[in-house]
Amino acid sequence: LKKPDNIEKHSVEERCWQISTGEYFRAGAGSWKPIYDLIVKANDQYNLNLPKLYSWNYNDYAGLNNPEDCNKLADALCQLIDKKEYTDIENFNLEHTCSFIQFLYNTLAFEIG
């Protein structure tokens, strides 16, 4: 999607547009922890071998550096959600997790920081 010309760079409107198109994802510590728990489960069940996964629960600038790994993680998370394997995760928010999955499908790479 092309960003509309009337949206200024680094504005609130730009950030909202990025969020709505899946180009940006934001989570506080409380909302990230359940997503992280599902990521750990996906990593274990689907042998994703995610790099520095222990650092993903902190702002250590860990993450994924290519779209292939982002898509693999997104696919694995979708499979876990389809099987309802999130019911044991405390404070799990399906809508917020789906926003993260949309972000994964739309990004080339990401860092947590």
Buried (B, 14 or more C-beta within 10 A) or exposed (E): EEEEEEBEEEEEEBBEBBBEEBBBBEBEEEBBBBBBBBBBBBBEEBEBEBEEBEBBBEEEEBBBEEBEBBBBBBBBBBEBBEEEBBEEBEEBBEEBBEBBBBBBBBBEEBEBE
